[in-house]
Amino acid sequence: MRAFRYHRPADVADAVALLGAEPQAAYLGGGTNLVDLMKLGVQRPDVLVDLTRLPLDTVEELPDGGLRIGATVRNSDLAAHPAVRRDYPVLARALLAAASGQLRNMATTGGNLLQRTRCVYFQDTGKACNKREPGSGCAARHGQNRDLAVLDWSEQCVATHPSDLAVALTALDAVVQVHETDGPRDIPITALYRSPGTHPERETTMARGTLITAVRLPPLPAARRSTYLKVRDRASFAFAAGSVAAVLDLDGDLVRDVRLAYGAVAHRPWRAYRAEQELRGHPFSPALAARAADAELAEARPLRHNGFKLPLTRAITVRALTELAAS
């Protein structure tokens, strides 16, 4: 076992200051991803900064009708919250589709957003991986890539982001509240994650030491008609082969507004803006939903073993929207 130090910060500023001063420090929330990576030797922090005693564990209904979710709110508590179930069912369903009951009892909101890819080459320190070791190569491109990206990948990395929660939050236009060395700021979730480019080790736009303190959901009445569909190899405790978060607002049969985000297809949760544009202002039909998905996936570049993700993503888009239209 590799020795490490443990620190319990007095407040958010103390936690951020410590990460800034310790190049090999890491934040510890639920530990459901970090501890596994430490066991594998993928991450080797010298200091763990325990966030669980900070006052970041509440869900607050805001005066404007939105919701503020603290960074250390457990996934199981968030999924069961009455306001989430009532106003943002897509979020509750995404959370319940993730991991297992035991892991959801431990996993936190902030940690879930920052979990690392489950690419097997990233997790195996004996294999080439630019995300884990920049410049070492990407063994996944011509290897076992069934579960990896079909959109927005680069020659340096074809990994996908594993979070179900992040996909739902992307469809809801969530804002991530963070604390940096200079103080707090807001980051739209669509601006939080990076494409892999030539630096896949840089997964977010946050500077080192930045701490997520909360996630804010805007008031979105249309989100009461929303859902999350996830396809995976088994019914529980499995990452997505494909997923979609969908919000649909109809005026009769006319699509007044729609929000779509895909999981398991890219290095980041994928907001399907092109598909949304194809749908808005037109009478809804399953055929329209299929054409919208095809438009979104037109620039996909499937790898050797994951071409099935294109018809799969198309099918779950049609199913999710059709079910919402009928609800």
C-alpha positions as CSV (number, residue, x, y, z in Angstrom):
1,M,0.0,0.0,0.0
2,R,1.3,3.5,-0.9
3,A,1.2,5.9,2.1
4,F,-0.8,9.1,1.8
5,R,-1.9,11.9,4.2
6,Y,-5.4,12.8,5.1
7,H,-6.7,16.4,5.6
8,R,-10.2,17.6,6.7
9,P,-10.5,21.2,5.6
10,A,-12.2,23.8,7.9
11,D,-14.1,25.3,4.9
12,V,-14.2,25.6,1.1
13,A,-11.4,28.2,1.0
14,D,-9.1,25.9,3.1
15,A,-9.8,23.0,0.7
16,V,-9.0,25.0,-2.4
17,A,-5.8,26.5,-0.8
18,L,-4.5,23.0,0.1
19,L,-5.0,21.7,-3.4
20,G,-3.2,24.7,-4.8
21,A,-0.3,24.1,-2.5
22,E,-0.1,20.3,-3.0
23,P,0.5,19.2,-6.6
24,Q,-0.4,15.6,-5.8
25,A,-3.4,16.2,-3.6
26,A,-6.9,15.0,-4.5
27,Y,-10.4,15.8,-3.3
28,L,-12.3,13.0,-1.6
29,G,-16.1,12.9,-1.8
30,G,-17.7,9.5,-1.8
31,G,-14.5,7.8,-3.1
32,T,-16.4,5.5,-5.4
33,N,-14.1,6.2,-8.3
34,L,-11.0,7.7,-6.7
35,V,-10.4,4.8,-4.3
36,D,-10.7,2.3,-7.2
37,L,-8.1,4.2,-9.2
38,M,-5.8,4.4,-6.3
39,K,-6.0,0.6,-5.9
40,L,-5.1,0.2,-9.6
41,G,-2.2,2.7,-9.4
42,V,-3.8,5.0,-11.9
43,Q,-4.0,7.9,-9.4
44,R,-1.4,8.2,-6.7
45,P,-2.3,11.2,-4.5
46,D,0.0,12.2,-1.6
47,V,-2.9,13.9,0.2
48,L,-6.6,13.3,0.4
49,V,-8.7,16.3,1.2
50,D,-12.0,15.0,2.7
51,L,-14.9,17.2,1.6
52,T,-17.7,15.3,3.4
53,R,-17.9,17.5,6.5
54,L,-18.2,20.7,4.5
55,P,-21.8,22.2,4.4
56,L,-22.4,21.3,0.8
57,D,-24.9,18.5,1.3
58,T,-28.3,20.2,0.8
59,V,-30.9,20.6,-2.0
60,E,-32.4,24.0,-2.0
61,E,-35.5,25.0,-3.9
62,L,-34.9,28.5,-5.3
63,P,-37.3,31.5,-5.4
64,D,-37.3,31.5,-9.2
65,G,-38.4,27.9,-9.3
66,G,-35.0,26.4,-9.9
67,L,-32.9,24.1,-7.7
68,R,-29.5,24.3,-6.1
69,I,-27.8,21.0,-5.4
70,G,-24.9,20.9,-3.1
71,A,-21.7,19.1,-4.3
72,T,-21.7,16.5,-1.6
73,V,-25.4,15.5,-1.9
74,R,-25.4,11.8,-2.2
75,N,-26.8,10.4,-5.5
76,S,-29.5,8.3,-3.7
77,D,-30.7,11.3,-1.7
78,L,-30.9,13.5,-4.9
79,A,-32.8,10.9,-6.8
80,A,-35.4,10.6,-4.0
81,H,-35.8,14.4,-3.4
82,P,-39.5,15.4,-4.0
83,A,-38.6,18.5,-6.1
84,V,-36.3,16.4,-8.4
85,R,-38.9,13.7,-8.9
86,R,-41.6,16.3,-9.6
87,D,-39.8,19.0,-11.6
88,Y,-36.8,17.1,-13.2
89,P,-37.7,13.4,-13.6
90,V,-35.0,13.0,-16.2
91,L,-32.5,13.7,-13.4
92,A,-34.0,11.2,-11.0
93,R,-34.1,8.5,-13.7
94,A,-30.5,9.1,-14.7
95,L,-29.3,8.8,-11.1
96,L,-31.3,5.6,-10.6
97,A,-29.9,4.1,-13.8
98,A,-26.3,4.5,-12.5
99,A,-24.2,2.1,-10.6
100,S,-25.9,0.2,-7.7
101,G,-27.9,1.2,-4.7
102,Q,-24.8,0.8,-2.4
103,L,-22.7,3.0,-4.7
104,R,-25.4,5.6,-5.0
105,N,-25.5,5.9,-1.2
106,M,-21.9,6.9,-1.3
107,A,-21.4,8.8,-4.5
108,T,-21.7,12.6,-4.5
109,T,-23.0,15.1,-7.1
110,G,-19.6,16.8,-7.6
111,G,-17.7,13.6,-7.7
112,N,-20.1,12.1,-10.2
113,L,-19.5,14.9,-12.6
114,L,-15.7,14.5,-12.4
115,Q,-15.4,10.7,-12.5
116,R,-12.8,9.3,-14.9
117,T,-13.4,7.3,-18.0
118,R,-13.9,3.5,-17.7
119,C,-11.8,2.8,-20.8
120,V,-9.9,-0.4,-20.0
121,Y,-6.6,1.0,-21.3
122,F,-6.8,4.0,-19.0
123,Q,-7.3,1.7,-16.0
124,D,-4.5,-0.6,-17.0
125,T,-1.1,1.0,-16.2
126,G,0.6,-1.5,-18.4
127,K,-1.1,-0.2,-21.5
128,A,-0.5,3.0,-23.6
129,C,-2.9,5.8,-22.7
130,N,-2.4,9.5,-23.4
131,K,-5.1,10.4,-20.8
132,R,-3.2,8.6,-18.0
133,E,0.3,9.2,-19.4
134,P,0.5,12.0,-22.0
135,G,2.6,11.0,-25.0
136,S,2.4,7.3,-24.5
137,G,-0.2,6.6,-27.2
138,C,-3.7,5.4,-27.4
139,A,-4.0,1.6,-27.4
140,A,-7.8,1.8,-27.6
141,R,-8.0,3.2,-31.1
142,H,-7.1,-0.1,-32.7
143,G,-7.9,-2.3,-29.7
144,Q,-10.9,-3.0,-27.5
145,N,-13.1,0.0,-28.4
146,R,-16.6,-1.3,-28.3
147,D,-17.7,1.1,-25.5
148,L,-15.7,4.2,-26.7
149,A,-16.5,7.3,-28.7
150,V,-18.1,7.8,-32.1
151,L,-18.2,11.6,-31.9
152,D,-15.6,14.2,-31.2
153,W,-12.7,11.9,-30.6
154,S,-9.1,12.6,-31.6
155,E,-6.0,10.7,-32.6
156,Q,-4.9,11.0,-29.0
157,C,-7.9,9.7,-27.3
158,V,-11.2,7.9,-28.0
159,A,-12.5,7.6,-24.4
160,T,-16.1,8.4,-23.4
161,H,-17.4,10.2,-20.3
162,P,-19.1,7.7,-18.0
163,S,-21.5,9.9,-16.0
164,D,-25.3,9.4,-16.4
165,L,-25.9,12.4,-14.1
166,A,-23.9,14.7,-16.4
167,V,-25.9,13.8,-19.4
168,A,-29.2,14.7,-17.7
169,L,-27.7,18.0,-16.4
170,T,-26.5,18.8,-19.9
171,A,-30.0,18.5,-21.3
172,L,-31.3,20.7,-18.4
173,D,-28.7,23.5,-19.1
174,A,-27.4,23.2,-15.6
175,V,-24.8,25.6,-14.2
176,V,-21.9,24.3,-12.2
177,Q,-20.9,26.6,-9.3
178,V,-17.2,26.3,-8.4
179,H,-14.7,27.9,-6.0
180,E,-11.3,28.8,-7.3
181,T,-8.3,30.5,-5.6
182,D,-9.8,33.9,-6.7
183,G,-13.2,33.0,-5.4
184,P,-16.5,31.6,-6.7
185,R,-17.7,31.6,-10.3
186,D,-20.3,29.8,-12.5
187,I,-19.6,27.5,-15.4
188,P,-22.4,26.3,-17.7
189,I,-22.2,22.5,-17.8
190,T,-21.8,22.7,-21.6
191,A,-18.6,24.6,-21.0
192,L,-17.3,22.4,-18.2
193,Y,-15.9,19.5,-20.3
194,R,-13.1,19.6,-23.0
195,S,-12.9,17.7,-26.2
196,P,-9.8,15.4,-26.1
197,G,-7.8,17.2,-28.8
198,T,-4.1,16.9,-28.3
199,H,-4.4,17.0,-24.5
200,P,-6.9,14.3,-23.3
201,E,-5.4,14.5,-19.8
202,R,-7.2,17.9,-19.5
203,E,-10.8,16.8,-19.0
204,T,-12.4,20.0,-17.8
205,T,-12.0,23.7,-18.2
206,M,-11.4,24.1,-14.4
207,A,-8.0,25.1,-13.2
208,R,-6.1,22.8,-10.8
209,G,-7.6,23.0,-7.3
210,T,-11.0,24.3,-8.3
211,L,-13.7,22.8,-6.2
212,I,-17.3,22.2,-7.4
213,T,-19.6,23.5,-4.6
214,A,-23.0,23.2,-6.2
215,V,-25.0,22.6,-9.3
216,R,-27.9,25.0,-10.2
217,L,-30.8,24.0,-12.3
218,P,-32.8,26.7,-14.1
219,P,-36.6,26.8,-13.7
220,L,-37.8,24.7,-16.7
221,P,-41.5,23.8,-16.6
222,A,-41.0,21.7,-19.7
223,A,-38.7,19.4,-17.8
224,R,-41.7,17.8,-16.0
225,R,-42.1,15.9,-19.3
226,S,-38.7,14.4,-19.4
227,T,-37.0,11.0,-19.3
228,Y,-33.7,9.2,-19.4
229,L,-33.1,6.0,-21.4
230,K,-30.0,3.9,-20.9
231,V,-28.9,0.8,-22.8
232,R,-26.3,-1.4,-21.1
233,D,-25.1,-4.9,-21.0
234,R,-26.9,-5.8,-17.8
235,A,-29.7,-4.3,-15.8
236,S,-27.7,-2.9,-13.0
237,F,-24.1,-1.8,-12.1
238,A,-23.1,-1.3,-15.7
239,F,-22.0,1.7,-17.8
240,A,-24.0,2.8,-20.8
241,A,-23.5,1.5,-24.3
242,G,-25.8,4.4,-25.2
243,S,-28.1,6.8,-23.4
244,V,-30.3,9.8,-24.0
245,A,-31.7,12.5,-21.8
246,A,-34.8,14.1,-23.3
247,V,-37.2,17.0,-22.5
248,L,-40.2,17.5,-24.7
249,D,-42.6,20.4,-24.8
250,L,-45.5,20.1,-27.2
251,D,-48.3,22.5,-28.2
252,G,-50.8,20.0,-29.5
253,D,-48.5,17.9,-31.7
254,L,-46.2,20.8,-32.5
255,V,-42.7,20.6,-30.9
256,R,-42.5,23.9,-29.0
257,D,-39.2,23.0,-27.3
258,V,-37.0,20.0,-26.9
259,R,-33.7,19.2,-25.1
260,L,-31.6,16.2,-26.0
261,A,-28.2,15.0,-24.6
262,Y,-26.4,11.7,-25.4
263,G,-24.2,9.6,-23.2
264,A,-21.5,7.1,-24.1
265,V,-20.8,8.6,-27.5
266,A,-18.1,11.2,-26.8
267,H,-15.4,12.4,-24.5
268,R,-18.0,14.7,-22.9
269,P,-21.8,14.6,-22.4
270,W,-23.1,15.4,-25.9
271,R,-25.7,18.0,-26.3
272,A,-27.6,17.2,-29.5
273,Y,-28.2,20.8,-30.7
274,R,-28.6,19.7,-34.4
275,A,-31.3,17.2,-33.5
276,E,-33.1,19.8,-31.4
277,Q,-33.1,22.2,-34.4
278,E,-34.5,19.6,-36.6
279,L,-37.4,18.9,-34.2
280,R,-38.4,22.4,-33.1
281,G,-41.4,24.0,-34.8
282,H,-42.5,20.7,-36.5
283,P,-45.3,18.3,-35.8
284,F,-43.9,15.4,-33.8
285,S,-43.6,11.9,-35.3
286,P,-41.3,9.0,-34.7
287,A,-40.1,9.5,-38.2
288,L,-39.1,13.1,-37.4
289,A,-37.3,11.9,-34.3
290,A,-35.3,9.4,-36.4
291,R,-34.3,12.1,-38.9
292,A,-33.3,14.4,-36.1
293,A,-31.0,11.7,-34.6
294,D,-29.5,11.0,-38.0
295,A,-28.8,14.6,-38.5
296,E,-27.0,14.7,-35.1
297,L,-24.9,11.6,-35.9
298,A,-24.1,12.6,-39.5
299,E,-20.5,13.5,-38.6
300,A,-19.9,10.4,-36.4
301,R,-16.8,8.4,-36.9
302,P,-17.3,5.0,-35.5
303,L,-14.3,2.8,-34.6
304,R,-13.8,-0.8,-35.6
305,H,-16.0,-2.3,-32.9
306,N,-18.6,0.4,-32.0
307,G,-20.6,1.2,-35.2
308,F,-23.6,-0.3,-33.5
309,K,-23.8,2.9,-31.4
310,L,-25.3,4.9,-34.3
311,P,-28.5,2.8,-34.8
312,L,-28.7,2.3,-31.1
313,T,-28.6,6.1,-30.4
314,R,-31.1,6.6,-33.1
315,A,-33.5,4.0,-31.7
316,I,-33.4,5.3,-28.1
317,T,-33.9,8.9,-29.3
318,V,-37.1,7.8,-31.1
319,R,-38.3,5.7,-28.2
320,A,-37.6,8.4,-25.6
321,L,-39.4,11.2,-27.5
322,T,-42.3,9.0,-28.6
323,E,-42.9,7.9,-25.0
324,L,-42.8,11.6,-23.9
325,A,-45.2,12.6,-26.7
326,A,-47.7,10.0,-25.6
327,S,-47.4,10.9,-21.9
